[in-house]
Amino acid sequence: MPKRCGHLEGKEVVPQEEMIQKIKAAVRARKDAMIIARIDSRGVIGLEDAIDRAKAYLDAGADIIFPEALQSKDEFEKFAKEIRSPLLANMTEFGKTPLITAEEFKQMGYTFVIFPVTVFRVAARAMKEALETLLKEGTQKNLMDKMMTRKEQYEIINYSFYEMLDRELAKLL
C-alpha cells in the first residue's frame, strides 16, 4: 500500500520524476525485455497528466505505454492520438473502463489488450456452482455435461509430452 488496483478509489501515484528514474534504471538493467510503463494518474490527477506522463516515460525509454483505468472510449481515443507508441489497454470487468472490444481498441490504435481477470471470474463462478451442487446432491452426476472430458483436458495440457518426458528422464536415472 498505497499501491492498489487502478480501478479502485484511494490510490496514490509516485511523482513523475521518480517514475522516470525507475524507467531509466529498468532500461539500463534490461537484457532482452520490453519496458511497459503503467500510468495510473488518470484517476488521481486527470487525463492530461496521464498523457504528459506517457510522453515523459517514452522519452525515458519505455517501449509500451499502459494507461490504466481510462473512463470512456473518448479518453482512449484521445490518449492514442496524443501518444505515438505501442499502447496496452486493460479490459477488466466491473471497473472504471466501459466494456470495449479488442477490435475497437485496435481501431483506436492500441497494440495490446489484456483481459486480466475474465477467465478467473468465470472459473470462480463455475467452481462455486459445482461446490454447491456437490454439497447439495453429494455427487457430480449433474455436473458431467459441464466438464471437459479427460481426453480434452489432456489435449489442453499436452499430457502426452509430459508422459514422454517422464520416460526419457527415467532412463537417465
PyMOL commands that place a pseudoatom at each C-alpha (Angstrom):
pseudoatom trace, name=CA, resn=MET, resi=1, chain=A, elem=C, hetatm=0, pos=[0.000, 0.000, 0.000]
pseudoatom trace, name=CA, resn=PRO, resi=2, chain=A, elem=C, hetatm=0, pos=[-0.748, 2.609, -1.230]
pseudoatom trace, name=CA, resn=LYS, resi=3, chain=A, elem=C, hetatm=0, pos=[-0.308, 0.581, -4.453]
pseudoatom trace, name=CA, resn=ARG, resi=4, chain=A, elem=C, hetatm=0, pos=[-3.671, -0.813, -5.497]
pseudoatom trace, name=CA, resn=CYS, resi=5, chain=A, elem=C, hetatm=0, pos=[-5.785, -1.776, -8.454]
pseudoatom trace, name=CA, resn=GLY, resi=6, chain=A, elem=C, hetatm=0, pos=[-6.089, 1.099, -10.883]
pseudoatom trace, name=CA, resn=HIS, resi=7, chain=A, elem=C, hetatm=0, pos=[-9.875, 0.794, -10.853]
pseudoatom trace, name=CA, resn=LEU, resi=8, chain=A, elem=C, hetatm=0, pos=[-10.185, 1.359, -7.084]
pseudoatom trace, name=CA, resn=GLU, resi=9, chain=A, elem=C, hetatm=0, pos=[-10.503, 4.629, -5.230]
pseudoatom trace, name=CA, resn=GLY, resi=10, chain=A, elem=C, hetatm=0, pos=[-7.848, 5.843, -2.822]
pseudoatom trace, name=CA, resn=LYS, resi=11, chain=A, elem=C, hetatm=0, pos=[-4.773, 5.049, -4.877]
pseudoatom trace, name=CA, resn=GLU, resi=12, chain=A, elem=C, hetatm=0, pos=[-1.743, 7.283, -4.998]
pseudoatom trace, name=CA, resn=VAL, resi=13, chain=A, elem=C, hetatm=0, pos=[0.829, 7.803, -7.732]
pseudoatom trace, name=CA, resn=VAL, resi=14, chain=A, elem=C, hetatm=0, pos=[4.532, 8.440, -7.400]
pseudoatom trace, name=CA, resn=PRO, resi=15, chain=A, elem=C, hetatm=0, pos=[5.873, 11.775, -8.628]
pseudoatom trace, name=CA, resn=GLN, resi=16, chain=A, elem=C, hetatm=0, pos=[6.564, 11.748, -12.366]
pseudoatom trace, name=CA, resn=GLU, resi=17, chain=A, elem=C, hetatm=0, pos=[10.304, 12.287, -11.889]
pseudoatom trace, name=CA, resn=GLU, resi=18, chain=A, elem=C, hetatm=0, pos=[10.529, 9.252, -9.592]
pseudoatom trace, name=CA, resn=MET, resi=19, chain=A, elem=C, hetatm=0, pos=[8.871, 7.067, -12.230]
pseudoatom trace, name=CA, resn=ILE, resi=20, chain=A, elem=C, hetatm=0, pos=[11.198, 8.454, -14.905]
pseudoatom trace, name=CA, resn=GLN, resi=21, chain=A, elem=C, hetatm=0, pos=[14.158, 7.364, -12.782]
pseudoatom trace, name=CA, resn=LYS, resi=22, chain=A, elem=C, hetatm=0, pos=[12.645, 3.893, -12.391]
pseudoatom trace, name=CA, resn=ILE, resi=23, chain=A, elem=C, hetatm=0, pos=[12.180, 3.580, -16.148]
pseudoatom trace, name=CA, resn=LYS, resi=24, chain=A, elem=C, hetatm=0, pos=[15.738, 4.741, -16.828]
pseudoatom trace, name=CA, resn=ALA, resi=25, chain=A, elem=C, hetatm=0, pos=[17.048, 2.181, -14.326]
pseudoatom trace, name=CA, resn=ALA, resi=26, chain=A, elem=C, hetatm=0, pos=[14.982, -0.571, -15.971]
pseudoatom trace, name=CA, resn=VAL, resi=27, chain=A, elem=C, hetatm=0, pos=[16.249, 0.411, -19.422]
pseudoatom trace, name=CA, resn=ARG, resi=28, chain=A, elem=C, hetatm=0, pos=[19.831, 0.360, -18.187]
pseudoatom trace, name=CA, resn=ALA, resi=29, chain=A, elem=C, hetatm=0, pos=[19.418, -3.033, -16.487]
pseudoatom trace, name=CA, resn=ARG, resi=30, chain=A, elem=C, hetatm=0, pos=[17.448, -4.845, -19.170]
pseudoatom trace, name=CA, resn=LYS, resi=31, chain=A, elem=C, hetatm=0, pos=[18.967, -7.517, -21.328]
pseudoatom trace, name=CA, resn=ASP, resi=32, chain=A, elem=C, hetatm=0, pos=[16.111, -8.565, -23.607]
pseudoatom trace, name=CA, resn=ALA, resi=33, chain=A, elem=C, hetatm=0, pos=[12.826, -7.174, -22.350]
pseudoatom trace, name=CA, resn=MET, resi=34, chain=A, elem=C, hetatm=0, pos=[10.231, -4.590, -23.182]
pseudoatom trace, name=CA, resn=ILE, resi=35, chain=A, elem=C, hetatm=0, pos=[9.597, -1.851, -20.642]
pseudoatom trace, name=CA, resn=ILE, resi=36, chain=A, elem=C, hetatm=0, pos=[5.881, -1.282, -20.063]
pseudoatom trace, name=CA, resn=ALA, resi=37, chain=A, elem=C, hetatm=0, pos=[5.103, 1.975, -18.277]
pseudoatom trace, name=CA, resn=ARG, resi=38, chain=A, elem=C, hetatm=0, pos=[1.785, 1.774, -16.443]
pseudoatom trace, name=CA, resn=ILE, resi=39, chain=A, elem=C, hetatm=0, pos=[0.182, 5.133, -15.790]
pseudoatom trace, name=CA, resn=ASP, resi=40, chain=A, elem=C, hetatm=0, pos=[-2.428, 5.343, -13.022]
pseudoatom trace, name=CA, resn=SER, resi=41, chain=A, elem=C, hetatm=0, pos=[-2.678, 9.105, -12.758]
pseudoatom trace, name=CA, resn=ARG, resi=42, chain=A, elem=C, hetatm=0, pos=[-5.948, 9.413, -14.731]
pseudoatom trace, name=CA, resn=GLY, resi=43, chain=A, elem=C, hetatm=0, pos=[-7.950, 8.523, -11.643]
pseudoatom trace, name=CA, resn=VAL, resi=44, chain=A, elem=C, hetatm=0, pos=[-5.858, 10.611, -9.278]
pseudoatom trace, name=CA, resn=ILE, resi=45, chain=A, elem=C, hetatm=0, pos=[-4.838, 13.748, -11.186]
pseudoatom trace, name=CA, resn=GLY, resi=46, chain=A, elem=C, hetatm=0, pos=[-6.563, 13.584, -14.575]
pseudoatom trace, name=CA, resn=LEU, resi=47, chain=A, elem=C, hetatm=0, pos=[-6.268, 12.577, -18.218]
pseudoatom trace, name=CA, resn=GLU, resi=48, chain=A, elem=C, hetatm=0, pos=[-3.901, 15.390, -19.213]
pseudoatom trace, name=CA, resn=ASP, resi=49, chain=A, elem=C, hetatm=0, pos=[-1.460, 14.342, -16.510]
pseudoatom trace, name=CA, resn=ALA, resi=50, chain=A, elem=C, hetatm=0, pos=[-1.602, 10.760, -17.785]
pseudoatom trace, name=CA, resn=ILE, resi=51, chain=A, elem=C, hetatm=0, pos=[-0.812, 11.958, -21.307]
pseudoatom trace, name=CA, resn=ASP, resi=52, chain=A, elem=C, hetatm=0, pos=[2.063, 14.142, -20.046]
pseudoatom trace, name=CA, resn=ARG, resi=53, chain=A, elem=C, hetatm=0, pos=[3.478, 11.230, -18.070]
pseudoatom trace, name=CA, resn=ALA, resi=54, chain=A, elem=C, hetatm=0, pos=[3.236, 8.926, -21.094]
pseudoatom trace, name=CA, resn=LYS, resi=55, chain=A, elem=C, hetatm=0, pos=[5.312, 11.346, -23.180]
pseudoatom trace, name=CA, resn=ALA, resi=56, chain=A, elem=C, hetatm=0, pos=[7.906, 11.667, -20.420]
pseudoatom trace, name=CA, resn=TYR, resi=57, chain=A, elem=C, hetatm=0, pos=[8.065, 7.885, -19.921]
pseudoatom trace, name=CA, resn=LEU, resi=58, chain=A, elem=C, hetatm=0, pos=[8.619, 7.320, -23.626]
pseudoatom trace, name=CA, resn=ASP, resi=59, chain=A, elem=C, hetatm=0, pos=[11.417, 9.887, -23.543]
pseudoatom trace, name=CA, resn=ALA, resi=60, chain=A, elem=C, hetatm=0, pos=[12.904, 7.965, -20.596]
pseudoatom trace, name=CA, resn=GLY, resi=61, chain=A, elem=C, hetatm=0, pos=[12.970, 4.756, -22.648]
pseudoatom trace, name=CA, resn=ALA, resi=62, chain=A, elem=C, hetatm=0, pos=[9.642, 2.982, -22.093]
pseudoatom trace, name=CA, resn=ASP, resi=63, chain=A, elem=C, hetatm=0, pos=[8.652, 0.763, -25.031]
pseudoatom trace, name=CA, resn=ILE, resi=64, chain=A, elem=C, hetatm=0, pos=[4.941, 0.346, -24.327]
pseudoatom trace, name=CA, resn=ILE, resi=65, chain=A, elem=C, hetatm=0, pos=[2.527, 2.670, -22.562]
pseudoatom trace, name=CA, resn=PHE, resi=66, chain=A, elem=C, hetatm=0, pos=[-0.262, 1.270, -20.373]
pseudoatom trace, name=CA, resn=PRO, resi=67, chain=A, elem=C, hetatm=0, pos=[-2.830, 3.925, -19.429]
pseudoatom trace, name=CA, resn=GLU, resi=68, chain=A, elem=C, hetatm=0, pos=[-4.787, 2.392, -16.565]
pseudoatom trace, name=CA, resn=ALA, resi=69, chain=A, elem=C, hetatm=0, pos=[-8.484, 2.971, -15.837]
pseudoatom trace, name=CA, resn=LEU, resi=70, chain=A, elem=C, hetatm=0, pos=[-9.401, 5.406, -18.567]
pseudoatom trace, name=CA, resn=GLN, resi=71, chain=A, elem=C, hetatm=0, pos=[-13.115, 6.035, -18.288]
pseudoatom trace, name=CA, resn=SER, resi=72, chain=A, elem=C, hetatm=0, pos=[-14.525, 6.187, -21.819]
pseudoatom trace, name=CA, resn=LYS, resi=73, chain=A, elem=C, hetatm=0, pos=[-13.860, 5.368, -25.458]
pseudoatom trace, name=CA, resn=ASP, resi=74, chain=A, elem=C, hetatm=0, pos=[-13.281, 9.081, -25.984]
pseudoatom trace, name=CA, resn=GLU, resi=75, chain=A, elem=C, hetatm=0, pos=[-10.489, 9.049, -23.403]
pseudoatom trace, name=CA, resn=PHE, resi=76, chain=A, elem=C, hetatm=0, pos=[-8.867, 6.009, -25.025]
pseudoatom trace, name=CA, resn=GLU, resi=77, chain=A, elem=C, hetatm=0, pos=[-9.105, 7.665, -28.450]
pseudoatom trace, name=CA, resn=LYS, resi=78, chain=A, elem=C, hetatm=0, pos=[-7.658, 10.956, -27.188]
pseudoatom trace, name=CA, resn=PHE, resi=79, chain=A, elem=C, hetatm=0, pos=[-4.837, 9.144, -25.431]
pseudoatom trace, name=CA, resn=ALA, resi=80, chain=A, elem=C, hetatm=0, pos=[-3.977, 7.172, -28.589]
pseudoatom trace, name=CA, resn=LYS, resi=81, chain=A, elem=C, hetatm=0, pos=[-3.982, 10.331, -30.731]
pseudoatom trace, name=CA, resn=GLU, resi=82, chain=A, elem=C, hetatm=0, pos=[-1.597, 12.047, -28.333]
pseudoatom trace, name=CA, resn=ILE, resi=83, chain=A, elem=C, hetatm=0, pos=[0.760, 9.135, -27.707]
pseudoatom trace, name=CA, resn=ARG, resi=84, chain=A, elem=C, hetatm=0, pos=[2.509, 7.583, -30.666]
pseudoatom trace, name=CA, resn=SER, resi=85, chain=A, elem=C, hetatm=0, pos=[3.858, 4.312, -29.344]
pseudoatom trace, name=CA, resn=PRO, resi=86, chain=A, elem=C, hetatm=0, pos=[2.619, 0.792, -28.750]
pseudoatom trace, name=CA, resn=LEU, resi=87, chain=A, elem=C, hetatm=0, pos=[-0.268, 1.054, -26.304]
pseudoatom trace, name=CA, resn=LEU, resi=88, chain=A, elem=C, hetatm=0, pos=[-1.681, -1.540, -23.911]
pseudoatom trace, name=CA, resn=ALA, resi=89, chain=A, elem=C, hetatm=0, pos=[-5.302, -1.463, -22.734]
pseudoatom trace, name=CA, resn=ASN, resi=90, chain=A, elem=C, hetatm=0, pos=[-6.631, -3.232, -19.656]
pseudoatom trace, name=CA, resn=MET, resi=91, chain=A, elem=C, hetatm=0, pos=[-10.133, -4.576, -20.277]
pseudoatom trace, name=CA, resn=THR, resi=92, chain=A, elem=C, hetatm=0, pos=[-11.192, -5.659, -16.823]
pseudoatom trace, name=CA, resn=GLU, resi=93, chain=A, elem=C, hetatm=0, pos=[-14.782, -6.097, -15.742]
pseudoatom trace, name=CA, resn=PHE, resi=94, chain=A, elem=C, hetatm=0, pos=[-16.601, -4.051, -13.109]
pseudoatom trace, name=CA, resn=GLY, resi=95, chain=A, elem=C, hetatm=0, pos=[-14.066, -1.227, -13.229]
pseudoatom trace, name=CA, resn=LYS, resi=96, chain=A, elem=C, hetatm=0, pos=[-13.940, 2.341, -14.447]
pseudoatom trace, name=CA, resn=THR, resi=97, chain=A, elem=C, hetatm=0, pos=[-13.468, 1.386, -18.100]
pseudoatom trace, name=CA, resn=PRO, resi=98, chain=A, elem=C, hetatm=0, pos=[-16.619, 0.524, -20.057]
pseudoatom trace, name=CA, resn=LEU, resi=99, chain=A, elem=C, hetatm=0, pos=[-16.581, -2.790, -21.928]
pseudoatom trace, name=CA, resn=ILE, resi=100, chain=A, elem=C, hetatm=0, pos=[-14.700, -2.230, -25.187]
pseudoatom trace, name=CA, resn=THR, resi=101, chain=A, elem=C, hetatm=0, pos=[-13.897, -4.980, -27.672]
pseudoatom trace, name=CA, resn=ALA, resi=102, chain=A, elem=C, hetatm=0, pos=[-10.392, -5.906, -28.760]
pseudoatom trace, name=CA, resn=GLU, resi=103, chain=A, elem=C, hetatm=0, pos=[-11.325, -4.833, -32.293]
pseudoatom trace, name=CA, resn=GLU, resi=104, chain=A, elem=C, hetatm=0, pos=[-12.458, -1.414, -31.068]
pseudoatom trace, name=CA, resn=PHE, resi=105, chain=A, elem=C, hetatm=0, pos=[-9.179, -0.976, -29.193]
pseudoatom trace, name=CA, resn=LYS, resi=106, chain=A, elem=C, hetatm=0, pos=[-7.277, -1.966, -32.337]
pseudoatom trace, name=CA, resn=GLN, resi=107, chain=A, elem=C, hetatm=0, pos=[-9.185, 0.616, -34.371]
pseudoatom trace, name=CA, resn=MET, resi=108, chain=A, elem=C, hetatm=0, pos=[-8.308, 3.259, -31.772]
pseudoatom trace, name=CA, resn=GLY, resi=109, chain=A, elem=C, hetatm=0, pos=[-4.608, 2.418, -32.090]
pseudoatom trace, name=CA, resn=TYR, resi=110, chain=A, elem=C, hetatm=0, pos=[-3.977, 0.024, -29.201]
pseudoatom trace, name=CA, resn=THR, resi=111, chain=A, elem=C, hetatm=0, pos=[-1.487, -2.771, -29.901]
pseudoatom trace, name=CA, resn=PHE, resi=112, chain=A, elem=C, hetatm=0, pos=[-2.235, -4.939, -26.876]
pseudoatom trace, name=CA, resn=VAL, resi=113, chain=A, elem=C, hetatm=0, pos=[-5.370, -5.665, -24.857]
pseudoatom trace, name=CA, resn=ILE, resi=114, chain=A, elem=C, hetatm=0, pos=[-5.295, -7.691, -21.668]
pseudoatom trace, name=CA, resn=PHE, resi=115, chain=A, elem=C, hetatm=0, pos=[-8.282, -9.349, -20.008]
pseudoatom trace, name=CA, resn=PRO, resi=116, chain=A, elem=C, hetatm=0, pos=[-6.585, -9.986, -16.650]
pseudoatom trace, name=CA, resn=VAL, resi=117, chain=A, elem=C, hetatm=0, pos=[-9.403, -11.427, -14.559]
pseudoatom trace, name=CA, resn=THR, resi=118, chain=A, elem=C, hetatm=0, pos=[-12.051, -12.578, -17.056]
pseudoatom trace, name=CA, resn=VAL, resi=119, chain=A, elem=C, hetatm=0, pos=[-11.170, -16.272, -17.083]
pseudoatom trace, name=CA, resn=PHE, resi=120, chain=A, elem=C, hetatm=0, pos=[-10.675, -16.326, -13.315]
pseudoatom trace, name=CA, resn=ARG, resi=121, chain=A, elem=C, hetatm=0, pos=[-14.085, -14.758, -12.681]
pseudoatom trace, name=CA, resn=VAL, resi=122, chain=A, elem=C, hetatm=0, pos=[-15.825, -17.246, -14.979]
pseudoatom trace, name=CA, resn=ALA, resi=123, chain=A, elem=C, hetatm=0, pos=[-13.928, -20.160, -13.419]
pseudoatom trace, name=CA, resn=ALA, resi=124, chain=A, elem=C, hetatm=0, pos=[-14.624, -18.947, -9.876]
pseudoatom trace, name=CA, resn=ARG, resi=125, chain=A, elem=C, hetatm=0, pos=[-18.371, -18.854, -10.528]
pseudoatom trace, name=CA, resn=ALA, resi=126, chain=A, elem=C, hetatm=0, pos=[-18.254, -22.330, -12.110]
pseudoatom trace, name=CA, resn=MET, resi=127, chain=A, elem=C, hetatm=0, pos=[-16.307, -23.659, -9.099]
pseudoatom trace, name=CA, resn=LYS, resi=128, chain=A, elem=C, hetatm=0, pos=[-18.770, -22.086, -6.669]
pseudoatom trace, name=CA, resn=GLU, resi=129, chain=A, elem=C, hetatm=0, pos=[-21.721, -23.619, -8.522]
pseudoatom trace, name=CA, resn=ALA, resi=130, chain=A, elem=C, hetatm=0, pos=[-20.015, -27.032, -8.689]
pseudoatom trace, name=CA, resn=LEU, resi=131, chain=A, elem=C, hetatm=0, pos=[-19.240, -26.967, -4.971]
pseudoatom trace, name=CA, resn=GLU, resi=132, chain=A, elem=C, hetatm=0, pos=[-22.835, -26.007, -4.174]
pseudoatom trace, name=CA, resn=THR, resi=133, chain=A, elem=C, hetatm=0, pos=[-24.075, -28.910, -6.318]
pseudoatom trace, name=CA, resn=LEU, resi=134, chain=A, elem=C, hetatm=0, pos=[-21.693, -31.355, -4.617]
pseudoatom trace, name=CA, resn=LEU, resi=135, chain=A, elem=C, hetatm=0, pos=[-22.778, -30.138, -1.187]
pseudoatom trace, name=CA, resn=LYS, resi=136, chain=A, elem=C, hetatm=0, pos=[-26.469, -30.333, -2.028]
pseudoatom trace, name=CA, resn=GLU, resi=137, chain=A, elem=C, hetatm=0, pos=[-26.532, -33.530, -4.102]
pseudoatom trace, name=CA, resn=GLY, resi=138, chain=A, elem=C, hetatm=0, pos=[-23.487, -35.410, -2.860]
pseudoatom trace, name=CA, resn=THR, resi=139, chain=A, elem=C, hetatm=0, pos=[-22.491, -36.362, -6.411]
pseudoatom trace, name=CA, resn=GLN, resi=140, chain=A, elem=C, hetatm=0, pos=[-21.045, -34.872, -9.580]
pseudoatom trace, name=CA, resn=LYS, resi=141, chain=A, elem=C, hetatm=0, pos=[-23.649, -36.656, -11.755]
pseudoatom trace, name=CA, resn=ASN, resi=142, chain=A, elem=C, hetatm=0, pos=[-25.458, -33.426, -12.727]
pseudoatom trace, name=CA, resn=LEU, resi=143, chain=A, elem=C, hetatm=0, pos=[-22.170, -31.648, -13.481]
pseudoatom trace, name=CA, resn=MET, resi=144, chain=A, elem=C, hetatm=0, pos=[-20.874, -34.089, -16.091]
pseudoatom trace, name=CA, resn=ASP, resi=145, chain=A, elem=C, hetatm=0, pos=[-22.176, -32.095, -19.082]
pseudoatom trace, name=CA, resn=LYS, resi=146, chain=A, elem=C, hetatm=0, pos=[-20.292, -29.009, -17.828]
pseudoatom trace, name=CA, resn=MET, resi=147, chain=A, elem=C, hetatm=0, pos=[-16.938, -30.803, -17.623]
pseudoatom trace, name=CA, resn=MET, resi=148, chain=A, elem=C, hetatm=0, pos=[-14.109, -31.282, -20.049]
pseudoatom trace, name=CA, resn=THR, resi=149, chain=A, elem=C, hetatm=0, pos=[-13.552, -34.928, -20.750]
pseudoatom trace, name=CA, resn=ARG, resi=150, chain=A, elem=C, hetatm=0, pos=[-10.281, -36.490, -19.688]
pseudoatom trace, name=CA, resn=LYS, resi=151, chain=A, elem=C, hetatm=0, pos=[-9.244, -36.573, -23.368]
pseudoatom trace, name=CA, resn=GLU, resi=152, chain=A, elem=C, hetatm=0, pos=[-9.995, -32.854, -23.809]
pseudoatom trace, name=CA, resn=GLN, resi=153, chain=A, elem=C, hetatm=0, pos=[-8.127, -31.977, -20.616]
pseudoatom trace, name=CA, resn=TYR, resi=154, chain=A, elem=C, hetatm=0, pos=[-5.084, -33.998, -21.637]
pseudoatom trace, name=CA, resn=GLU, resi=155, chain=A, elem=C, hetatm=0, pos=[-5.023, -32.285, -25.024]
pseudoatom trace, name=CA, resn=ILE, resi=156, chain=A, elem=C, hetatm=0, pos=[-5.146, -28.859, -23.386]
pseudoatom trace, name=CA, resn=ILE, resi=157, chain=A, elem=C, hetatm=0, pos=[-2.265, -29.599, -21.005]
pseudoatom trace, name=CA, resn=ASN, resi=158, chain=A, elem=C, hetatm=0, pos=[-0.276, -31.571, -23.628]
pseudoatom trace, name=CA, resn=TYR, resi=159, chain=A, elem=C, hetatm=0, pos=[-0.213, -34.606, -21.343]
pseudoatom trace, name=CA, resn=SER, resi=160, chain=A, elem=C, hetatm=0, pos=[1.465, -36.895, -23.912]
pseudoatom trace, name=CA, resn=PHE, resi=161, chain=A, elem=C, hetatm=0, pos=[4.508, -34.607, -23.998]
pseudoatom trace, name=CA, resn=TYR, resi=162, chain=A, elem=C, hetatm=0, pos=[4.966, -34.947, -20.232]
pseudoatom trace, name=CA, resn=GLU, resi=163, chain=A, elem=C, hetatm=0, pos=[4.493, -38.712, -20.352]
pseudoatom trace, name=CA, resn=MET, resi=164, chain=A, elem=C, hetatm=0, pos=[7.248, -38.905, -22.953]
pseudoatom trace, name=CA, resn=LEU, resi=165, chain=A, elem=C, hetatm=0, pos=[9.458, -36.532, -20.949]
pseudoatom trace, name=CA, resn=ASP, resi=166, chain=A, elem=C, hetatm=0, pos=[8.979, -38.652, -17.815]
pseudoatom trace, name=CA, resn=ARG, resi=167, chain=A, elem=C, hetatm=0, pos=[10.038, -41.803, -19.712]
pseudoatom trace, name=CA, resn=GLU, resi=168, chain=A, elem=C, hetatm=0, pos=[13.136, -40.068, -21.141]
pseudoatom trace, name=CA, resn=LEU, resi=169, chain=A, elem=C, hetatm=0, pos=[14.160, -38.677, -17.770]
pseudoatom trace, name=CA, resn=ALA, resi=170, chain=A, elem=C, hetatm=0, pos=[13.610, -42.038, -16.074]
pseudoatom trace, name=CA, resn=LYS, resi=171, chain=A, elem=C, hetatm=0, pos=[16.156, -43.561, -18.487]
pseudoatom trace, name=CA, resn=LEU, resi=172, chain=A, elem=C, hetatm=0, pos=[18.763, -41.083, -17.234]
pseudoatom trace, name=CA, resn=LEU, resi=173, chain=A, elem=C, hetatm=0, pos=[18.436, -42.239, -13.636]
for i in range(1, 173): cmd.bond("trace and resi %d" % i, "trace and resi %d" % (i + 1))
show_as sticks, trace
zoom trace
